[in-house]
Amino acid sequence: MHPRYHEVHAAITALCEGEDDPIALMATVTCELHHHFAHFHWTGFYRVVGTDVLKIGPYQGGHGCLVIPFSRGVCGAAARSGQTQLVSDVEAFPGHIACAASTRSEIVVPVYSSGRLIAVFDVDSNDPDAFDEDDRDALESILTEVFGPLP
């Protein structure tokens, strides 16, 4: 894991120990990551609430989209494919949903519990090309530890 994630990973592990409520876990993960990195301008979860539908969950930052179908945007692509989406330029992503006009890059990680997709974790940045493979690996590792492994 990239060194810049070690401290926040340890904090999240300690704070989440023994907790099993998914909303409490989502809120804690969101808060810790959002406040640890200055380039995380919107950080949060979109929860699976129905067939092919995501609804905003715990988040930090400005307003997000309330509902996102699996068929649209970067969050929908992560939910649909089960693969982390690493987008250096959101304007070049087909079907991108502009919840905030200031967003320039994005990373979205699918979140599983007991082998079932329960949410996606979304981080937006106002900086272009703000995320890389180190971010992907670290976020996947943190989310897997807190919620459960990918199927």
Backbone torsions as a table, in degrees:
resi	resn	phi	psi	omega
1	MET	NA	141.3	179.5
2	HIS	-60.0	138.0	-176.4
3	PRO	-53.8	-32.8	-177.2
4	ARG	-67.5	-13.5	178.9
5	TYR	-96.7	-13.6	-174.9
6	HIS	-57.3	-48.8	-176.9
7	GLU	-63.1	-47.3	-178.3
8	VAL	-70.0	-33.8	177.2
9	HIS	-63.3	-44.4	178.8
10	ALA	-62.8	-41.2	179.3
11	ALA	-64.0	-44.9	179.9
12	ILE	-63.0	-43.5	179.2
13	THR	-58.6	-46.5	-178.9
14	ALA	-65.8	-44.7	-177.3
15	LEU	-67.4	-32.4	-175.0
16	CYS	-92.1	-7.0	-176.9
17	GLU	-56.3	125.2	177.0
18	GLY	83.4	-8.1	-179.7
19	GLU	-87.1	137.0	178.3
20	ASP	-124.8	-1.0	178.2
21	ASP	-77.5	119.1	-174.7
22	PRO	-63.0	-33.9	-179.6
23	ILE	-69.6	-42.5	176.8
24	ALA	-61.6	-41.2	178.4
25	LEU	-64.7	-44.4	179.3
26	MET	-61.2	-43.9	-179.6
27	ALA	-62.6	-41.3	-178.5
28	THR	-68.4	-47.3	178.5
29	VAL	-59.2	-46.2	-179.5
30	THR	-59.5	-49.6	-177.8
31	CYS	-60.6	-49.2	-177.3
32	GLU	-62.0	-47.1	-178.3
33	LEU	-69.2	-42.2	-177.6
34	HIS	-60.7	-41.3	-176.4
35	HIS	-86.0	-9.0	179.5
36	HIS	-86.9	-27.5	-175.3
37	PHE	-121.6	121.2	-177.6
38	ALA	-64.8	-26.9	-177.7
39	HIS	-88.7	3.7	173.2
40	PHE	-88.4	94.6	-174.6
41	HIS	-87.1	-28.5	171.9
42	TRP	-138.7	127.1	-173.8
43	THR	-137.8	124.8	177.5
44	GLY	175.4	-175.5	-176.3
45	PHE	-110.6	145.1	164.3
46	TYR	-115.0	119.1	-174.6
47	ARG	-90.2	144.8	173.6
48	VAL	-74.8	118.9	-176.9
49	VAL	-119.6	-2.8	179.9
50	GLY	-173.6	-173.6	179.4
51	THR	-65.7	113.2	176.2
52	ASP	59.7	34.9	179.5
53	VAL	-134.6	132.2	174.3
54	LEU	-110.3	142.4	176.0
55	LYS	-128.7	142.7	-176.8
56	ILE	-55.2	139.4	178.3
57	GLY	-121.3	-155.2	178.3
58	PRO	-57.4	134.7	179.9
59	TYR	-153.7	165.5	174.9
60	GLN	-130.4	142.5	-178.6
61	GLY	117.3	-167.0	178.7
62	GLY	-68.9	179.6	179.6
63	HIS	-58.8	143.4	174.4
64	GLY	-111.3	176.4	173.7
65	CYS	-67.6	141.8	-178.4
66	LEU	-78.9	-41.1	-177.7
67	VAL	-133.5	135.7	177.5
68	ILE	-132.5	120.0	174.5
69	PRO	-73.8	151.2	177.7
70	PHE	-57.2	-23.0	-175.2
71	SER	-80.4	-3.1	-174.0
72	ARG	-131.1	146.9	169.1
73	GLY	71.9	-178.8	-178.9
74	VAL	-69.9	-41.0	178.0
75	CYS	-63.0	-43.0	177.2
76	GLY	-61.9	-40.1	179.0
77	ALA	-63.6	-40.2	178.2
78	ALA	-65.7	-42.7	179.6
79	ALA	-66.1	-43.5	-177.0
80	ARG	-65.8	-43.9	-173.1
81	SER	-91.3	-22.0	-173.8
82	GLY	72.3	16.3	-178.0
83	GLN	-119.0	142.5	175.0
84	THR	-62.2	136.2	178.2
85	GLN	-106.3	120.5	179.8
86	LEU	-114.8	108.1	-171.2
87	VAL	-119.6	111.7	-177.7
88	SER	-78.1	-25.6	180.0
89	ASP	-141.4	102.0	-175.1
90	VAL	-63.0	-27.8	-179.5
91	GLU	-69.2	-19.4	178.0
92	ALA	-91.6	-3.6	-178.7
93	PHE	-87.1	119.4	-179.0
94	PRO	-60.1	127.2	177.1
95	GLY	79.8	14.5	178.9
96	HIS	-56.9	137.7	176.8
97	ILE	-100.5	119.6	-178.1
98	ALA	-88.4	84.6	176.4
99	CYS	-70.2	-31.3	175.7
100	ALA	-135.5	127.0	-177.7
101	ALA	-63.8	-21.3	-177.2
102	SER	-79.7	-14.8	-176.9
103	THR	-66.1	131.4	179.2
104	ARG	-116.9	-30.9	178.5
105	SER	-142.8	163.9	-170.4
106	GLU	-157.0	149.0	169.4
107	ILE	-132.7	134.9	-180.0
108	VAL	-133.1	125.5	-176.6
109	VAL	-115.4	127.1	175.0
110	PRO	-68.9	144.8	-177.2
111	VAL	-121.5	126.2	-177.8
112	TYR	-117.1	149.1	171.3
113	SER	-140.4	129.9	-177.8
114	SER	52.8	37.9	176.8
115	GLY	76.7	6.6	-176.7
116	ARG	-118.5	136.2	175.8
117	LEU	-65.4	121.4	179.5
118	ILE	-111.3	-19.4	-176.0
119	ALA	-171.8	175.3	164.3
120	VAL	-125.4	146.6	177.4
121	PHE	-104.6	122.7	-171.4
122	ASP	-117.4	130.5	172.7
123	VAL	-126.8	124.7	176.8
124	ASP	-109.1	146.3	174.8
125	SER	-130.8	144.9	174.8
126	ASN	-80.4	-5.5	178.0
127	ASP	-94.0	137.3	174.5
128	PRO	-69.4	148.8	174.2
129	ASP	51.3	45.5	-174.1
130	ALA	-82.9	-15.1	-174.0
131	PHE	-124.0	149.5	179.7
132	ASP	-140.1	-169.1	-177.8
133	GLU	-63.8	-31.4	176.4
134	ASP	-63.3	-41.8	176.1
135	ASP	-62.6	-45.6	-180.0
136	ARG	-58.0	-50.6	-177.4
137	ASP	-62.2	-43.6	-178.2
138	ALA	-67.3	-46.2	-179.6
139	LEU	-64.9	-41.5	177.4
140	GLU	-60.8	-41.3	-179.8
141	SER	-64.4	-46.7	179.8
142	ILE	-62.4	-48.2	-177.1
143	LEU	-66.9	-35.6	176.8
144	THR	-65.6	-41.3	179.1
145	GLU	-64.5	-41.4	-176.7
146	VAL	-76.1	-43.6	-170.6
147	PHE	-106.9	-34.0	-178.2
148	GLY	137.9	162.2	-175.7
149	PRO	-72.6	159.6	171.4
150	LEU	-65.8	149.4	-178.5
151	PRO	-68.4	NA	NA
